[in-house]
Amino acid sequence: MPDRPLDRRHFLGHATVGLSTGLAVSATGSAESPQRSDHGNTKSEKKVDRRNVWVASICQHKLSARTPEEMSAKVLRRMKEVVPTNPDIICLPECFHVANIHGSGRPPLPDTAEVPIGKISRPFAKFARDHRCYVICPIHTIDSGRYYNSAVVIDRAGQLVGEYRKINPTEDELKNGITPGPVDPPVFDCDFGRIGVQICFDINWQSNWQRLAEKGAEIVFWPSAFAGGQMLNAMAATYKYHVVSATRIQSSKIIGPMGDDIFSTGRFGEVICGPLNLESAVIQGWQEIAKLERAVTKYGRGVKMTVKHDEAWALIESLDDSIDVDSVLEEFSIETSRDMLMRNTRLQNQSRISPDDES
């Protein structure tokens, strides 16, 4: 995977990246083109607007169970609440299968870990296949005798895309046998865009989130035991991607790439689902905003421009299928905030005086 973001219109031809090999999704040229399954059968995919993705998040608030199997059944019933909205991807909370277990308490780690797709994740893979959506299923996994707090990514065919393993487990998790995942987080290419995952305590280590931005993540999912609050908004605003949380308690929310809440759970519901426009980009600086204003003058209602004056940021979104944001930026020589910051970092590093030079 390259260190710089791929062009949003052309990255889909690259293989899915993850700890486990899975189904690589490639661009078909048409949202309604048939896709061949692993079994050789041609199945018609549901129509997908690649850049207008419907994202759902499930909060586990008010759910309790006596066993992981009972909890999984209750989470699946809650997931069905979003089926009428035809979601493209659904995210579940951190290790939901062992959370809020009463009676005998949380089962031992060896009893709840699996090699995906396994006993725990299989019903969620079936849900993904039945409803033609991706599912992020955070569970315990095992590999070579080591246990991980993981997020298993399942595609629309119910097949394994890959697995993110929590980089920064808590002290209690380490004592209980959880192994930290690799320090370089993977990204996953879906048919609508590129995603990344962080889990709960990972919120405290910005290097993980920065690396996902460098790899071109457009949405970062954050399954968690707690809500995170403004920490999540700060990550979205800093790295200019959407952030989607799925929590056990308090609110789950969907945040835009300039750090603003778009949707959230609360007293009126524990499930959220809504559209995110990925045919968009954040730019930074008054010079670039001036160029963008000229682009808006030309394209009118075909694009939407949202400005944050104090931060000197602007978000451009395409509202017309015939308008490609990358092409607009190229036409007016506009640099995205991400590209500008990466370019300046390279220049700074090239000009930096090393300790040896100072001596």
TAURGI-V908286 format. One record per residue. RES is the residue in three letters. OMEGA is omega in degrees with one decimal (999 if undefined). BURIAL is I if it has 16 or more other ideal C-beta (glycine too) atoms within 10 Angstrom, else O. Layout:
BEGIN
{{RES;OMEGA;BURIAL} {RES;OMEGA;BURIAL}}
END
This chain:
BEGIN
{{MET;-179.8;O} {PRO;-178.2;O} {ASP;179.7;O} {ARG;-178.8;O} {PRO;173.8;I} {LEU;173.9;I} {ASP;-174.3;O} {ARG;-175.8;I} {ARG;-171.6;O} {HIS;-176.1;O} {PHE;-170.8;I} {LEU;178.5;I} {GLY;-178.6;O} {HIS;-177.6;I} {ALA;174.4;O} {THR;-178.6;I} {VAL;178.7;I} {GLY;179.6;I} {LEU;177.1;I} {SER;177.3;I} {THR;-178.1;O} {GLY;-176.6;I} {LEU;176.5;I} {ALA;-177.8;O} {VAL;-179.7;I} {SER;179.1;O} {ALA;-179.9;O} {THR;-176.8;O} {GLY;178.8;O} {SER;-179.4;O} {ALA;-176.5;O} {GLU;179.6;O} {SER;178.2;O} {PRO;179.2;O} {GLN;-178.2;I} {ARG;-178.8;O} {SER;178.6;O} {ASP;-177.3;O} {HIS;176.9;O} {GLY;180.0;O} {ASN;177.0;O} {THR;-179.5;O} {LYS;176.7;O} {SER;176.2;O} {GLU;172.3;I} {LYS;-176.7;O} {LYS;-177.0;O} {VAL;167.5;I} {ASP;-169.0;O} {ARG;-172.3;I} {ARG;176.2;I} {ASN;-169.0;I} {VAL;177.3;I} {TRP;-174.1;I} {VAL;178.0;I} {ALA;177.1;I} {SER;-177.8;I} {ILE;173.2;I} {CYS;-175.4;I} {GLN;-178.5;I} {HIS;177.3;I} {LYS;177.9;O} {LEU;174.0;I} {SER;-176.7;O} {ALA;179.2;I} {ARG;-178.0;O} {THR;174.3;O} {PRO;179.7;I} {GLU;178.3;O} {GLU;178.3;O} {MET;178.8;I} {SER;179.2;I} {ALA;179.8;O} {LYS;177.9;I} {VAL;177.3;I} {LEU;177.1;O} {ARG;177.8;O} {ARG;177.9;I} {MET;-177.9;I} {LYS;178.6;O} {GLU;-178.0;O} {VAL;-177.6;I} {VAL;179.5;O} {PRO;179.0;O} {THR;176.5;O} {ASN;-174.9;O} {PRO;173.5;I} {ASP;-178.8;I} {ILE;179.5;I} {ILE;178.5;I} {CYS;179.3;I} {LEU;-177.2;I} {PRO;-179.5;I} {GLU;175.4;I} {CYS;-176.0;I} {PHE;-173.3;I} {HIS;179.5;I} {VAL;178.8;I} {ALA;177.3;I} {ASN;176.7;I} {ILE;-177.2;I} {HIS;-179.0;O} {GLY;-179.2;O} {SER;179.2;O} {GLY;-177.0;O} {ARG;-179.8;I} {PRO;176.2;O} {PRO;-177.1;O} {LEU;180.0;I} {PRO;-179.1;O} {ASP;-173.9;O} {THR;-179.9;I} {ALA;-178.0;I} {GLU;165.7;I} {VAL;-176.2;O} {PRO;-2.9;I} {ILE;-176.4;I} {GLY;-173.6;O} {LYS;-175.9;O} {ILE;-174.4;I} {SER;-175.3;I} {ARG;177.3;I} {PRO;-179.9;O} {PHE;172.4;I} {ALA;176.4;I} {LYS;177.1;O} {PHE;179.8;I} {ALA;-179.6;I} {ARG;-177.0;I} {ASP;-174.5;O} {HIS;174.5;I} {ARG;178.6;I} {CYS;170.9;I} {TYR;174.8;I} {VAL;171.3;I} {ILE;-169.8;I} {CYS;-176.4;I} {PRO;-177.7;I} {ILE;170.5;I} {HIS;176.7;I} {THR;179.9;I} {ILE;178.8;I} {ASP;179.3;O} {SER;177.5;O} {GLY;179.5;O} {ARG;-178.3;O} {TYR;-177.8;I} {TYR;167.6;I} {ASN;-166.7;I} {SER;168.2;I} {ALA;-179.3;I} {VAL;-178.6;I} {VAL;-176.5;I} {ILE;-176.2;I} {ASP;-175.3;I} {ARG;178.6;I} {ALA;-177.9;I} {GLY;-178.9;I} {GLN;178.6;O} {LEU;173.0;I} {VAL;-178.7;I} {GLY;-172.8;I} {GLU;169.6;I} {TYR;179.7;I} {ARG;-175.6;I} {LYS;-176.9;I} {ILE;-171.6;I} {ASN;176.4;I} {PRO;176.7;I} {THR;178.2;O} {GLU;179.7;O} {ASP;178.2;O} {GLU;178.9;I} {LEU;179.0;O} {LYS;-177.6;O} {ASN;172.5;O} {GLY;177.6;O} {ILE;177.7;I} {THR;175.6;I} {PRO;176.7;O} {GLY;177.8;I} {PRO;-173.8;O} {VAL;179.6;O} {ASP;-174.9;O} {PRO;177.2;I} {PRO;167.2;I} {VAL;-175.8;I} {PHE;179.1;I} {ASP;175.2;I} {CYS;-178.1;I} {ASP;178.8;I} {PHE;-177.6;I} {GLY;-177.5;I} {ARG;-177.9;I} {ILE;171.8;I} {GLY;-179.4;I} {VAL;165.9;I} {GLN;-176.8;I} {ILE;167.4;I} {CYS;-173.2;I} {PHE;176.4;I} {ASP;-177.6;I} {ILE;-175.6;I} {ASN;-178.2;O} {TRP;-174.0;O} {GLN;-177.4;O} {SER;177.9;O} {ASN;-176.5;I} {TRP;177.7;I} {GLN;-179.3;O} {ARG;177.6;I} {LEU;176.1;I} {ALA;179.8;I} {GLU;179.2;I} {LYS;174.1;I} {GLY;177.9;I} {ALA;177.5;I} {GLU;174.2;I} {ILE;172.9;I} {VAL;178.9;I} {PHE;-174.9;I} {TRP;171.0;I} {PRO;-171.7;I} {SER;172.4;I} {ALA;179.6;I} {PHE;-168.6;I} {ALA;177.1;I} {GLY;176.2;I} {GLY;-174.0;O} {GLN;175.7;O} {MET;179.4;O} {LEU;178.5;I} {ASN;179.4;I} {ALA;178.8;I} {MET;179.0;I} {ALA;-177.8;I} {ALA;-177.8;I} {THR;-172.7;O} {TYR;168.6;I} {LYS;169.9;I} {TYR;174.2;I} {HIS;174.7;I} {VAL;-179.3;I} {VAL;178.2;I} {SER;172.8;I} {ALA;-167.2;I} {THR;175.7;I} {ARG;-178.2;I} {ILE;180.0;I} {GLN;-170.1;I} {SER;163.8;I} {SER;-177.4;I} {LYS;176.1;I} {ILE;-171.9;I} {ILE;178.1;I} {GLY;-174.0;I} {PRO;170.3;I} {MET;171.1;I} {GLY;-178.1;I} {ASP;174.2;O} {ASP;176.2;O} {ILE;177.8;O} {PHE;174.7;I} {SER;173.0;I} {THR;-179.4;I} {GLY;-173.4;O} {ARG;-177.9;O} {PHE;176.4;O} {GLY;-179.5;O} {GLU;-178.9;I} {VAL;174.3;I} {ILE;175.5;I} {CYS;179.9;I} {GLY;-175.8;O} {PRO;171.8;I} {LEU;179.5;I} {ASN;179.6;I} {LEU;172.7;I} {GLU;-171.8;I} {SER;177.8;I} {ALA;175.4;I} {VAL;175.5;I} {ILE;-172.8;I} {GLN;175.7;I} {GLY;-174.5;O} {TRP;179.7;O} {GLN;-179.1;O} {GLU;178.2;I} {ILE;177.0;I} {ALA;176.5;O} {LYS;-178.4;I} {LEU;176.9;I} {GLU;177.2;O} {ARG;177.8;O} {ALA;179.1;I} {VAL;176.9;I} {THR;-178.6;O} {LYS;-170.4;O} {TYR;172.4;I} {GLY;-176.4;O} {ARG;179.1;O} {GLY;178.7;O} {VAL;176.6;I} {LYS;-179.7;O} {MET;177.4;O} {THR;-174.6;O} {VAL;166.7;O} {LYS;-169.7;I} {HIS;-176.0;O} {ASP;-179.8;O} {GLU;-174.7;O} {ALA;176.5;O} {TRP;171.7;I} {ALA;176.7;I} {LEU;173.5;I} {ILE;178.0;I} {GLU;173.1;I} {SER;175.7;I} {LEU;-175.3;O} {ASP;-177.6;O} {ASP;-178.1;O} {SER;-177.4;O} {ILE;179.6;I} {ASP;-176.7;I} {VAL;178.7;I} {ASP;179.9;O} {SER;177.4;O} {VAL;-180.0;I} {LEU;178.9;I} {GLU;-178.7;O} {GLU;-176.8;O} {PHE;177.8;I} {SER;-179.6;O} {ILE;-179.1;I} {GLU;176.9;I} {THR;178.0;I} {SER;179.0;I} {ARG;-177.7;I} {ASP;179.8;I} {MET;-178.2;O} {LEU;177.6;I} {MET;178.4;I} {ARG;179.6;O} {ASN;177.1;O} {THR;177.8;O} {ARG;-179.9;O} {LEU;178.7;O} {GLN;-179.6;O} {ASN;177.2;O} {GLN;-176.5;O} {SER;-174.9;O} {ARG;178.5;O} {ILE;179.6;O} {SER;177.6;O} {PRO;179.6;O} {ASP;179.5;O} {ASP;-178.4;O} {GLU;-179.4;O} {SER;999;O}}
END
